[in-house]
Amino acid sequence: MNSLIAYVGAASLLFLAAAPISSRKPATQPRGEPKIAFSMKRDAQYQIYTMNADSRRQTRLTATAYQERFPVWSPDRKKLLYGSEQTDHWELWVMNSDGSSPMRLTSGIVAKSPRSWSPDGSRIAFESSRDGNREIYVMRSDGSQQQRLTNTSAEERSPAWSPDGTRIAFQSVRGENYDIEVMRSDGSRRTRLSSSPRYDGQFSWSPDSRLLAFISGRDGFDGVYVVRVNGGETTRLTTQASLNPAWSR
C-alpha cells in the first residue's frame, strides 16, 4: 500500500505520497479510549497529566516540587517514560499509565532530547552525557543492563528505533555539521546516511523500516528528503521550505 508523509510547509500541514511500502501492524494494538499525555505548569513546576482527546477527564499523574516533563507512551500504552529534575539534573523515570509506581531508571545526566521505546517495549534508547560527551545508550525497560552504543568525539543525539526493532537512527553532530546515521540495535554496523555540510535532522522511519524521511538544508532551504537505509540515493520530495516530516502508520 502507499504511505503518506506529513510535514509543515508554508504555515500549513501538508501530505505527500511516498513510494509503495508493505503493510505492517504495530507491535501492540492500543486498547480502550485513546489518551493524550502532556506536561502542564498549573502550579510552580511542570507536571505530567493525561486527558481524553476531547480534553475531558484531565488527570494529574505526578505531584513533586520538581519539573516532570517529556512523557512518552510505551507501545502497549501501559507505561509512561518521562524526564524528571528530582536529582538537580534530568533523569529518566517510568510509571504506570495511571501515575502509580514511579521508578527512576537512570543515575547519570540524561539529555532532554527525544528518547525511544523499542517496538516490543522491552528496551529504551536515550542519550546521556554521563561520560563527558553526548552518546547513545540503551537499557531494559526496568533500567537494568544500561549499555553505551556510541563512543566518538561527535555528539550523538535523538535516537529513534526502527519499527521492526532491528536498528536505531540518530543524529551525529561534529562542529557545525549535522548528519544522520543508523546502526544495529546492539551498536554494530554503524552507517552514515547523510554527509551534507548543511543541517540534516528531524528524521522519521517509514513503517517498513526501509526509508528515513528527514529535513536537510543542502539545497539552500529546509526541504523534505528520503533516503534508503540500506544505501542508495537521497531524493528531495519538497521544493519549498518544510519542517517536521512524519510517516503515517
Kinemage of the C-alpha trace (Angstrom):
@kinemage 1
@onewidth
@group {chain A} dominant
@subgroup {mainchain}
@vectorlist {calphas} color= white
{ca met a 1} P 0.000 0.000 0.000
{ca asn a 2} L 1.029 3.649 -0.293
{ca ser a 3} L 2.144 5.570 2.760
{ca leu a 4} L 1.933 9.285 3.454
{ca ile a 5} L 4.415 11.713 4.961
{ca ala a 6} L 3.025 14.704 6.836
{ca tyr a 7} L 5.185 17.821 7.072
{ca val a 8} L 4.942 21.540 7.813
{ca gly a 9} L 5.248 23.853 4.828
{ca ala a 10} L 4.335 27.500 4.389
{ca ala a 11} L 2.495 27.572 7.718
{ca ser a 12} L 0.256 24.649 6.704
{ca leu a 13} L 0.158 20.919 7.388
{ca leu a 14} L 0.623 19.104 4.074
{ca phe a 15} L 0.809 15.493 2.897
{ca leu a 16} L 2.717 13.830 0.102
{ca ala a 17} L 2.604 10.297 -1.235
{ca ala a 18} L 5.731 8.209 -0.839
{ca ala a 19} L 6.879 5.038 -2.556
{ca pro a 20} L 4.671 1.961 -2.051
{ca ile a 21} L 5.510 0.104 1.153
{ca ser a 22} L 4.397 -3.127 2.750
{ca ser a 23} L 1.574 -3.186 5.288
{ca arg a 24} L 2.739 -3.597 8.853
{ca lys a 25} L 0.825 -3.893 12.139
{ca pro a 26} L 2.045 -2.018 15.218
{ca ala a 27} L 3.812 -4.045 17.889
{ca thr a 28} L 0.784 -3.808 20.186
{ca gln a 29} L -2.667 -2.585 19.332
{ca pro a 30} L -3.904 0.283 21.566
{ca arg a 31} L -6.867 -0.654 23.724
{ca gly a 32} L -9.592 1.465 25.252
{ca glu a 33} L -10.193 5.145 24.685
{ca pro a 34} L -7.078 6.971 23.446
{ca lys a 35} L -5.462 9.425 25.844
{ca ile a 36} L -3.015 12.290 25.469
{ca ala a 37} L -0.097 12.619 27.878
{ca phe a 38} L 1.339 16.106 28.319
{ca ser a 39} L 3.148 18.436 30.726
{ca met a 40} L 1.367 21.439 32.218
{ca lys a 41} L 2.538 24.197 34.547
{ca arg a 42} L -0.551 24.568 36.694
{ca asp a 43} L 1.453 25.235 39.864
{ca ala a 44} L 5.122 26.155 40.368
{ca gln a 45} L 6.550 23.353 38.196
{ca tyr a 46} L 5.573 21.418 35.094
{ca gln a 47} L 3.849 18.148 35.971
{ca ile a 48} L 2.572 15.280 33.824
{ca tyr a 49} L -1.122 14.855 33.070
{ca thr a 50} L -3.309 12.747 30.813
{ca met a 51} L -6.633 13.618 29.202
{ca asn a 52} L -9.093 12.309 26.655
{ca ala a 53} L -8.971 13.596 23.098
{ca asp a 54} L -11.880 15.973 23.813
{ca ser a 55} L -9.927 17.464 26.794
{ca arg a 56} L -12.247 15.844 29.360
{ca arg a 57} L -11.003 13.949 32.395
{ca gln a 58} L -7.668 15.700 32.876
{ca thr a 59} L -5.760 13.614 35.412
{ca arg a 60} L -2.584 14.710 37.174
{ca leu a 61} L -0.076 11.863 37.354
{ca thr a 62} L 2.908 13.495 39.109
{ca ala a 63} L 2.964 15.800 42.130
{ca thr a 64} L 6.519 16.797 43.048
{ca ala a 65} L 8.437 20.003 43.702
{ca tyr a 66} L 10.483 19.406 40.541
{ca gln a 67} L 9.950 19.574 36.790
{ca glu a 68} L 8.359 16.432 35.327
{ca arg a 69} L 8.233 16.597 31.521
{ca phe a 70} L 8.545 14.850 28.140
{ca pro a 71} L 6.152 11.886 28.584
{ca val a 72} L 6.417 9.046 26.053
{ca trp a 73} L 3.916 6.179 25.925
{ca ser a 74} L 5.146 2.592 25.910
{ca pro a 75} L 3.983 0.611 22.850
{ca asp a 76} L 1.320 -1.205 24.888
{ca arg a 77} L 0.123 2.122 26.407
{ca lys a 78} L 0.528 0.732 29.918
{ca lys a 79} L 3.503 2.889 30.987
{ca leu a 80} L 4.866 6.396 30.552
{ca leu a 81} L 8.557 7.198 30.250
{ca tyr a 82} L 9.396 10.755 31.286
{ca gly a 83} L 12.132 13.158 32.362
{ca ser a 84} L 12.476 14.450 35.921
{ca glu a 85} L 14.719 17.010 37.623
{ca gln a 86} L 14.404 15.452 41.073
{ca thr a 87} L 18.201 14.985 41.290
{ca asp a 88} L 19.133 18.541 40.158
{ca his a 89} L 19.637 17.277 36.597
{ca trp a 90} L 17.462 15.384 34.145
{ca glu a 91} L 16.971 11.654 34.679
{ca leu a 92} L 14.620 9.126 33.138
{ca trp a 93} L 11.715 7.751 35.154
{ca val a 94} L 8.874 5.399 34.297
{ca met a 95} L 5.419 4.985 35.819
{ca asn a 96} L 2.191 3.172 35.128
{ca ser a 97} L -0.283 4.976 32.890
{ca asp a 98} L -2.384 5.901 35.944
{ca gly a 99} L 0.621 7.528 37.677
{ca ser a 100} L 1.269 4.678 40.101
{ca ser a 101} L 4.642 3.047 40.846
{ca pro a 102} L 7.023 5.794 39.598
{ca met a 103} L 10.558 4.428 39.298
{ca arg a 104} L 13.845 6.112 38.471
{ca leu a 105} L 15.704 4.347 35.651
{ca thr a 106} L 18.981 6.265 35.272
{ca ser a 107} L 21.643 7.702 37.559
{ca gly a 108} L 23.652 9.816 35.157
{ca ile a 109} L 22.963 13.073 33.336
{ca val a 110} L 20.359 12.456 30.637
{ca ala a 111} L 19.567 14.893 27.852
{ca lys a 112} L 16.114 16.407 27.473
{ca ser a 113} L 16.010 15.363 23.815
{ca pro a 114} L 13.771 12.569 22.463
{ca arg a 115} L 14.132 9.009 23.729
{ca ser a 116} L 12.637 5.947 22.122
{ca trp a 117} L 10.971 2.697 23.206
{ca ser a 118} L 11.786 -0.413 21.209
{ca pro a 119} L 8.674 -1.613 19.328
{ca asp a 120} L 8.164 -4.518 21.733
{ca gly a 121} L 8.536 -2.220 24.764
{ca ser a 122} L 11.396 -4.224 26.272
{ca arg a 123} L 14.162 -1.617 25.782
{ca ile a 124} L 14.663 2.137 25.741
{ca ala a 125} L 17.171 4.159 23.698
{ca phe a 126} L 18.294 7.520 25.091
{ca glu a 127} L 21.180 9.972 25.058
{ca ser a 128} L 23.360 10.875 28.025
{ca ser a 129} L 26.476 12.906 28.770
{ca arg a 130} L 27.345 10.854 31.880
{ca asp a 131} L 30.780 10.070 30.422
{ca gly a 132} L 31.538 13.639 29.360
{ca asn a 133} L 30.143 13.559 25.815
{ca arg a 134} L 26.649 13.048 24.454
{ca glu a 135} L 26.333 9.410 23.412
{ca ile a 136} L 23.534 6.939 22.639
{ca tyr a 137} L 22.660 4.327 25.271
{ca val a 138} L 20.115 1.539 25.574
{ca met a 139} L 18.676 -0.164 28.646
{ca arg a 140} L 15.982 -2.611 29.620
{ca ser a 141} L 12.619 -1.000 30.352
{ca asp a 142} L 13.249 -1.530 34.088
{ca gly a 143} L 16.538 0.433 33.926
{ca ser a 144} L 18.821 -2.611 34.007
{ca gln a 145} L 21.568 -3.573 31.521
{ca gln a 146} L 22.454 0.010 30.561
{ca gln a 147} L 24.871 -0.051 27.638
{ca arg a 148} L 26.580 2.712 25.670
{ca leu a 149} L 26.267 2.131 21.920
{ca thr a 150} L 28.333 5.042 20.575
{ca asn a 151} L 31.748 6.320 21.628
{ca thr a 152} L 33.120 9.068 19.400
{ca ser a 153} L 34.228 12.676 19.636
{ca ala a 154} L 30.960 13.717 17.969
{ca glu a 155} L 27.747 14.421 19.869
{ca glu a 156} L 25.204 11.681 19.206
{ca arg a 157} L 21.578 12.745 19.638
{ca ser a 158} L 17.893 11.853 19.256
{ca pro a 159} L 17.852 8.041 18.946
{ca ala a 160} L 14.815 6.580 17.174
{ca trp a 161} L 14.106 2.852 16.995
{ca ser a 162} L 13.054 1.404 13.626
{ca pro a 163} L 9.533 -0.084 13.538
{ca asp a 164} L 10.961 -3.591 13.025
{ca gly a 165} L 13.187 -3.192 16.099
{ca thr a 166} L 16.468 -4.028 14.376
{ca arg a 167} L 18.044 -0.562 14.046
{ca ile a 168} L 18.383 2.815 15.700
{ca ala a 169} L 18.687 6.068 13.751
{ca phe a 170} L 20.322 9.086 15.374
{ca gln a 171} L 21.870 12.485 14.670
{ca ser a 172} L 25.641 12.903 14.792
{ca val a 173} L 26.964 16.429 15.336
{ca arg a 174} L 30.554 17.375 14.503
{ca gly a 175} L 31.035 21.101 14.974
{ca glu a 176} L 28.511 22.751 12.643
{ca asn a 177} L 27.936 19.547 10.662
{ca tyr a 178} L 24.688 17.684 11.455
{ca asp a 179} L 24.447 14.227 9.891
{ca ile a 180} L 22.063 11.271 10.183
{ca glu a 181} L 23.404 7.816 10.954
{ca val a 182} L 21.917 4.404 11.618
{ca met a 183} L 23.212 1.351 13.490
{ca arg a 184} L 22.042 -2.043 14.591
{ca ser a 185} L 20.215 -2.042 17.915
{ca asp a 186} L 23.354 -3.522 19.546
{ca gly a 187} L 25.524 -0.636 18.258
{ca ser a 188} L 27.150 -2.567 15.416
{ca arg a 189} L 27.215 -1.771 11.679
{ca arg a 190} L 27.122 1.990 12.077
{ca thr a 191} L 26.367 3.703 8.749
{ca arg a 192} L 26.246 7.392 7.848
{ca leu a 193} L 23.224 8.184 5.688
{ca ser a 194} L 23.860 11.890 5.096
{ca ser a 195} L 27.038 13.927 4.786
{ca ser a 196} L 25.836 17.379 3.776
{ca pro a 197} L 27.700 20.398 5.201
{ca arg a 198} L 24.237 21.815 5.981
{ca tyr a 199} L 21.783 20.678 8.645
{ca asp a 200} L 20.308 17.167 8.346
{ca gly a 201} L 17.819 16.112 11.010
{ca gln a 202} L 14.153 15.761 12.078
{ca phe a 203} L 14.057 12.215 10.731
{ca ser a 204} L 11.164 9.754 10.710
{ca trp a 205} L 11.143 5.996 9.939
{ca ser a 206} L 8.890 4.567 7.260
{ca pro a 207} L 6.555 1.842 8.586
{ca asp a 208} L 8.535 -0.904 6.799
{ca ser a 209} L 11.881 0.346 8.234
{ca arg a 210} L 13.393 0.739 4.757
{ca leu a 211} L 13.395 4.541 4.456
{ca leu a 212} L 14.043 7.621 6.523
{ca ala a 213} L 12.309 10.904 5.778
{ca phe a 214} L 14.276 13.904 7.053
{ca ile a 215} L 14.886 17.633 6.753
{ca ser a 216} L 18.001 18.962 5.040
{ca gly a 217} L 19.239 22.432 4.138
{ca arg a 218} L 21.622 21.110 1.468
{ca asp a 219} L 19.862 22.909 -1.393
{ca gly a 220} L 19.677 26.293 0.292
{ca phe a 221} L 16.396 25.775 2.142
{ca asp a 222} L 14.976 23.216 4.571
{ca gly a 223} L 13.251 20.552 2.487
{ca val a 224} L 11.890 17.034 2.996
{ca tyr a 225} L 14.108 14.225 1.682
{ca val a 226} L 14.023 10.437 1.840
{ca val a 227} L 16.943 8.017 1.880
{ca arg a 228} L 17.083 4.220 1.777
{ca val a 229} L 18.600 2.850 4.956
{ca asn a 230} L 20.428 0.073 3.101
{ca gly a 231} L 22.070 2.504 0.713
{ca gly a 232} L 21.000 4.449 -2.334
{ca glu a 233} L 20.470 7.992 -3.483
{ca thr a 234} L 18.789 10.648 -1.397
{ca thr a 235} L 15.656 12.068 -3.019
{ca arg a 236} L 14.215 15.520 -2.379
{ca leu a 237} L 10.420 15.500 -2.050
{ca thr a 238} L 9.579 19.186 -1.494
{ca thr a 239} L 10.599 22.348 -3.321
{ca gln a 240} L 9.656 24.878 -0.631
{ca ala a 241} L 10.697 25.382 2.990
{ca ser a 242} L 9.407 22.396 5.010
{ca leu a 243} L 9.750 21.008 8.540
{ca asn a 244} L 8.887 18.046 10.769
{ca pro a 245} L 8.201 15.130 8.383
{ca ala a 246} L 6.229 12.263 9.967
{ca trp a 247} L 5.250 8.988 8.302
{ca ser a 248} L 1.713 7.660 8.586
{ca arg a 249} L 1.307 4.350 10.401
